[in-house]
Amino acid sequence: MNDIRRKELENIRSRIESALSDLANAKDELEGVINEEQEAFDNMPEGLQQADRGQAMEEGLSTLDDASSTLDDLISSIEDILGQIDEVV
């Protein structure tokens, strides 16, 4: 690989690292929202937890947990990509 393409790859790697950092920060923020929502749900009286609003909160939490898990998978994949680029550079 010549120096020009190597430089291009280093620039691409830098942009991917920046995106990874943004995704990691977004995941942390999402976890904060999930924790706050879970705490709000846990502090509801049991009767309200079983009502429509409580059930909707619980479903929302499940969906947000799935989103967080998907972000974990994405972050892991991006880390793999960075490792692959490092092998070449």
N, C-alpha and C positions, 0 to 999 in steps of 0.2 A: 504494500500500500504506500502510495506516495504521500508526501507531506501535506499536500492540499486536501486530499481526501481524509487524511488523519485529522487535520484541523476541523474539517466539516463534521466528522464524527464526534470530536470533542465538544463542538458547539451543540450538536444534537444532544449529546449526553448531558450537557449543562442544562438545556431546556427541559429534558426529561426529569432531571433531578429537581428542578424548580417546581415542575408539575407534581412530582412525588411529595415534595414538602407541602404544597398547597393541599393535596389530598389528605395527607396525614393531619394537617391542622383542621380541615373540614371534618374528618372523622372524630377528632377530639371534641369538636364543638357539637357534633351530632350525639356523641356519647353523653355530653353534658345535658342536652335536651332530653335524651332518653331517661337519664337518671332523675331529672326534675319531674318528668311526667310519671315515672314509676313511683316516685315519692308522693306525688299528688294522688295517684291512684291508691297507694297503700294507706294514705291518711283519710280516705273516704270511708264513711260508715259502710259496713258490709252490705246493707240493704241498697245503698246507692251503687256499690260495685256491681251488684246483680242487675241493676236497672239498665235501661237502654244506654244512658250516657256512660256508665261504667263499662259496659260491654264494648262500646265504641272505643273508649280509651284503651282497653285491653287489646283490641284488634289493632289499633294504631300502634301500640307498643310492639306488638309482634311484627308488624310491617317495618317499623323502624329498626328493630333488631335484625331483620333480614337485610335491610339496606346497609347496616353497619357491617354485617358479615360479608356482604358483597364488596364493600369498600376494602375490607381486610384482604379479600382475594385479589382485588385489583392492585392494591399496594404491593402484595407479594409478587404478582406478575410483573409489575414495573421494576421491582428490585431484581428480578430474574433478567429482565431486558438489560438493565444497567450492567449486570455481571457479564452478559453476553457481549456487550459493547466493549467492556474492559478487556475481554479475551482478545479482541481484535486490535484495539488501540495499544 
